[in-house]
């Protein structure tokens, strides 16, 4: 009996130490000098530590970041996963003819080239619907993360196909983490998401239709000041400030958008 209790105590102790190490390494990545000061200034709105903990991202996992944009989360995920895990950055195709896509991809690649010690193990893959969905080998990753991208896919009727691609990339038991601008429950959902806002129910339906099961949601990235009724949609708010100096202080006082934070699991 004593041997069983001792073994149990050792297991609990090891688990606690491992959790503390993961927590410390994530904090280290978030506070690291590889992150720009501009990006760090947005932590108060984006809550990277709480968000990645909610998605249960560990440093020994294989993770796909979908459409990394300027690399706000890549700056954290790349060093966090570098030694023990794996990071795929699913970006636009190098063969794209769309000027915005090409400019975005070139800027991201240039960012990685400037800090090879941080990004040399990041593997670029391609998500360019409706033709290319090579985000990772099928059933090979532990986490797929997407930050404020679903409205872009809805605009071009591509959301269902992208959710299926994310489902295919995950291992059974793997988790999809979604952060997105959250629409009011009192407003009907525009299928094109022209305002940039999407209802939680709509995102949950997209995930379930792809085969996912709802796992949980958090208010980590909520903002009760966001009234979601602006002239230029969500881009009226920072960081975009689409109206430039018009009512600038008003929108700065509101802050960044109210966001859903939801996770789904691929069934075993």
Buried (B, 14 or more C-beta within 10 A) or exposed (E): EEEEEEEEEEEEEEEEEEEEEBEEBBEEBBEBEBBBEEBBEBBEBBBBBBBBBBBBBBBEBBBBBBBBBBBBBBBBBBBBBBEEBBBBBBBBBEEBEEEEBBEBBEEBBEBBEEBEEBBEBBEBBBBBBEEBBBBBEEEBBBBBBBBBBBBBBBBEEBBBBBBBBBBBBBBEEBBBBBBBBBBBEEEEBBEEBEBBBBBBEBBBBBBEEBBBEEBEBBEBBBBEEBEBEBEBBBBBBBEBBBBEEEBEEEBEEBBBBBBBBBBBBBEE
